[in-house]
Structure formats: structure tokens, C-alpha cells
């Protein structure tokens, strides 16, 4: 009896392990879009498209149907751009989102979740996860997992495809390189980190953000609010209102908040291109920077100011932006 109990325990234990590592069912029955975030510091230095070439066979052998590859940073650059990609994904009947993140130390992480069919792109819980010290290690683990499960994806492409993103961003609001009027009449809303709900979740898979602890995030939010209060007290003479919870545009306008301070963090070259500005020395624009701008809610106009003031340090970036508002 004692041995039988031990055998049952081991059987249950291995079943739990298998259940935790088994590929999600929806991945094995539907099209997937793959988003890649590749740290430029990782060695050997390879492009994100090379990563796509290397991971594609493993995803196919695991039973997936990856039909399109994009760089994560191109999609997570703003909620308007995410909305444009969502429309494109809906037309292609995408069922899954796969995110491959290659960190600065060369380690990799794969996350798979159901496509939300809206601009959130990915739900903020319930994702399937696999990690590896290298892409080869992760690919091997992924292939082995696929041998244990039957897929319904039969007609799949043998090489990765990189569709154009032009249609996804064509309907996004245009940026205006001057300051908005009437800031002295209406309040400026200032969202704190986390108040944008699920919209910003996609960015957490970026190579420089993935893996941050909850404690570190809370500490950064506290420091952010303290820094915002100090900078606005020094440099902004008009009314402000901190936004700690998600609100609709109509709710904000009802509270006399017609302007909202927006923050975007991405590669500098991507930001310049997305905002309609010329890119000088593109090879030097790979740093991750923070750029602030103001959204005028009534007409959904985006004002980036007359001077390019983005900076890797958000405090310096905001200080520059507020000074340029004058």
C-alpha cells in the first residue's frame, strides 16, 4: 500500500509538471503573430529578423502557425498604433500572440497568450511561458514539447513572413510639432504609471523591462509621482490633475480636463519616424528614450512641441518639455 501511494504521488507530480509545461490549446489551433524584442547589447549581435528566422522552425515543429513577425517596439509605441495593428490582426483572423524577448545577457523568454481582438493585443494574465539561457536552448525545449501534443495547424508557411505595418499606422492621429493653446484655461491631466489599464501591458515584454519585480515597479511609481509634483510645481503655472484610475475622454472633459500629458518610451529612431520627423544619423538613434507630448481630447490632436526634447532619463525629458511649453 505504501509503495502504491508513492507511485500515485509520482504519477500526479509528473502530470502536474506536464500540465504546467504543455503548450496552450489555442496555440495548436489557430494563426499566431510573433512579436520580437531584441536587446542591442546581447551577443552575438544579430537583428530581430534573424531571430525570427531562427525561432520560426521551432514554432512550426511545436505545432504553431506563425503567419507574421513584427518588432515589438514598432507595435507598443502608442495605443493608437496598437489599435491600428489590432484592426489588421482582426482581418487576418489571428488567434494567438507570441512574444519572444532576448535580453541583454543573451537569455530569451517566450510568452504565448490569446489575442484579445482589441488594442490591448494581449491579456495581462494567464500567459504560457518558456525561458532559456540561449535561443538554441529555448528552441530545443519548444520542439520537444510539440512532440507530446497533436496540432490542428496543418498548412503552415515554412519561412517567416514580415508584412508591412504601413496600414496599421495610417489612421493614427498625426503629431503636431508646436504647443497647444488654452493650457491656462483647462486642466492638464497627468496619468501615473498603471492608470492606463491594460493598454501599456504589451510594453512590459520589452527587453529592458521584462522581469522587473512588483516592488521595484511600485518604488518607481512613487518616485515618479514625487518627481512629477516637483517639476510641475517649478515649471508649470497652470492647473493640473493627477490621474490614478482609468477614465474615458468624456469623464475627463466633464471634470474640465481637456488636455492629457502623454508619455511614450521607445527607440529614438522609431519615435522620430512615428511622429513624422526626419531621422538624422539613424545608426545613433538606437537608445531608448522617453518623449512627452500633450493630447487635446476634444479633437484628439497630439502636440509634441516645437523642439525635439526626448531623453533616456524621464525627468530630463519632462523638464525639457515643460520648459519648451513656454
N, C-alpha and C positions, 0 to 999 in steps of 0.2 A: 504493500500500500504506500509505504514511504517513497519507494522508487517511482511508483506511478504518479504520485503527487509532484515529484521533482520533474518527471518528464512532461507533465501537463504544464508546469510553470515555465519550463524552457520553451515549449511549443507556443505558449501565449506570449512569451517575451519576444521570440523571433517574429511572431505575427505582428506585434506592435511595431517592431523595427521596420518590417516590410511596409506596414500601413503608413508609417511616417515618411518613408523614402519613395514610395510608389508615385509614379507620375500622375498628375491630376487627369481625371477622365476627359475633361473638356479639351485638354491639350491634344488628346488622341482622337478627337472627333471634331475638327474644325480648323479654319485658317488662323495662322498666327502672324502678327507683326513683331519684329525683333528690333529693340532699341538698344544701342550700344553707347556706353560712356567709357572713354579710354583715356587714362591719365597720361599726359605727355611726358611725365617723369619716369614712367615704367620702362624697364629694359628687358629685352631688346626693344628699341624704339620702332614701332610699327603703327600703321594707320588703322583707323577703325574699320575701314573696308577690308583690310587684310584679316582683322579679327573675324569679320563676317564670313570671309572665305573659309576660315579655319573652323568656326563653330557650326557652319551650315551642315556638313555631313553628319555630325553627331546629333543635331536636332532631328534630321531626317531619319537616321537609324533608330533614334529613340521613339519614333512614331509620330513626330510632329509634321506640320505642313506650313513651314515658314515661307510666306509669299512676298514679303517686303522687308527691307532693312533700312533703318534711319539712324542718324546720330541722335542720342537722347537730348543733347543740348539744343538741337535745332527745334525740337518739339516743345520742350519745357521752358522756352524763352519767355512766354507770356500766356495768360489764359485765353486771349483772343486767338493766338496761333494754335493752342491746343484745341480750341473749338473748331478751327479750320481742318485740322487733321482728323478730328472726330467725324466730321461730315464725310471726309474722304474714306475713312475706315468703314463707315456705315454702308457706303455704296459698294464696298468690296466684301461686305458680309463677314468682317473679321470677328472671330470668336475669342481669341486669346492675345494677351500681350506678354512678350518675353523680354526681359531686361538683362543684358549682360554688362557687368561693371568690372573693369580692370583697374585696380588700384595702383597707387604709386609704387608699392613694393612688388608688383607683378602678380599678386594673388588676384583671383577672379571670383565673382559671385553671380549666380544665375537665379532670377526670380521669375515665376510664372503665375499669372492671375487671369481671371476672366476679363475681357474687355467690357467696360461699363456702358458703352454705346453713347457716351456724352463726353464733354470736355474734361472730365476728371481723368479719363483714359483708364485708370486703374483703381480698384477699391483699396482702401487703406488698411485692410486686414485680410487674413485668410490666404496669404500668398504661399506658393510652394517654393522652397529654397534649396539651393545646392551650392557648395563652395569648393574651391580647390586652390592649392598653392600655385598652380600654373594652369594655363588653358588646356594643355595636354592632359593633365590630371583630371580636370573637370570634364573634358570631352569623353575620356575613358569611362568615368563613373556614369555619365549620362547614357552612353551607349549600352553599358551593362544593364542599366535599369530598363531600357527599352526592350531588352531580350525577354524580360519577365512578363510583359504585358502585350496584349493584342491591340493593334491600331485600326481605326476605321479610315485613316487617311491613306489612300492608295495611289492617287495620281498626283505626285509632288514634283516640284522642279528640282533639278539636280545641282543647280548653281544658284547662289544668292542673287536676288534682284534688288536694284536700288532705284525705285521710282522717283520721279521729280516731285518736289514739295511745293512747286510754284502755285498750284491750285489751292493748296491748303492755306497759304498766307495771302492770297489775292484779295480776300474780302475783309481782312483785318483792318481796323482803323488806322489811318495814316498819322504819323507823328509830325508835329509842327515845331520847328526849331525857333520858337520865341516864347515869351512869357504870357500867361493868361491874364485877362483883365478882371477887374472887380474882386480881387482877392481881399480887399478891405471891406467888402460888403457881406460876403458869405463865409461861413466857417470852412476851414480846411480839415478834413478827416484824416487821421493818421492811424492806419491799421498796425497793430502789433503782430509779431510773429504768431502764427497759429490761428489768427482771426479770419483767414481766408478759407477755412474749412478744408475740403479735400482737394481743392484746385492745385495747391502747391505741393501735394504729396509726391508727384512724379519727380520733382527735383531732388528728393531725398535719396534717389538712387544714383545721383551724380558721383563721380569718382572721389571728389573731395568732401562729400557729405555722408556717404554711406557708412553706417556703423557708429554714428555718434550716439552716446548714451542719453537717456531721458534727462538725467541730472545735468549733463553738460548743456543740453538744449534749454532747460529751464534757467540755468545760470546765464546763458547768453541772452535769453528773452528779458531777464531782469536788468542786465547791463544795457541792453538795447533801449529799454524804456527810460532808464536813468539818463543815458546819453542823449536820447531824443528830447527829453524835457529840458536838459541843459542847453542844447543847441538852439531849440526853438525860443527859449527864454532870451537868449543872447541875440539871435539873428532874425526872428520873425515877429513883427509888431502886430499882427492881426489875430483873429480868433482861431483857435484850434480845438479839436475834439479827438481824444484817443478812442479808437475803435477796438474793443476787445472781443466782440462777438460778430459773426456774420450778419449783415443787413442787406436788404435789397436797395437798389438805387432810389426807389420811391420812398422807402423808410428814411433814408439819409436826407433826401430833399425835403421831406416833411419836417425834419429836425434842423433845417437851414444849413445843411452840409451839402454844398453844390460842387465842391472840389475834394478830391481824394489824392493824397500823396501815394504814389505807386513806387515800388522798388522792384528792380529786376537784377538778377545776378547771373552772369553768363560770360562766355568768352567775348573779349572786346570786339574782335572782328565780326562775330555773329551779331552783336548788338548794333554796331555801326551799319551793317548791311540791312538788318531788320528795320532800323529807324530811318533808312533812306539817305544815309550819309556816305561820303566817299571813304574808302579804306586806304590809308597811306601806310606803307611798309607792312603789308599783311602778315609777313613772317614774324613780325614783332608783336602781333596782336593776340597771341595765344593765352595771355594771362586772364584769369578770372577776375572780373571787376563788378562793382555794384554801380548801377545807374538809377538815379531818382528822376521821376517826372510827375506831372500833375494831370489827372484825368478830370475833365469837366463833364459832370454827369449828364447835364441836360442835353448836350449834343454829342456826347461820347467822343470828345476831342482830347488828344493826348499832347501835352506841351512838354517838350524836353529842354526848353531854354535855349538861349542864343549861343551858348558856349559849351563845348564838349567837356564835361567835368567828371566823368566816371573815374573810379579809383578802386584798387583792391580793398582798401580799408573803408568800410561803410561810413565811418564817422567823417573822414576826409571828404568822401564823395558827397555826403549830405551837406557838410559845411560849404563846400564849393557851390552846390546847387542853390542853397539858401542865399548866399552872397550874390550869386548871379541873378536871383529874382529881383534884386534891387535895380 
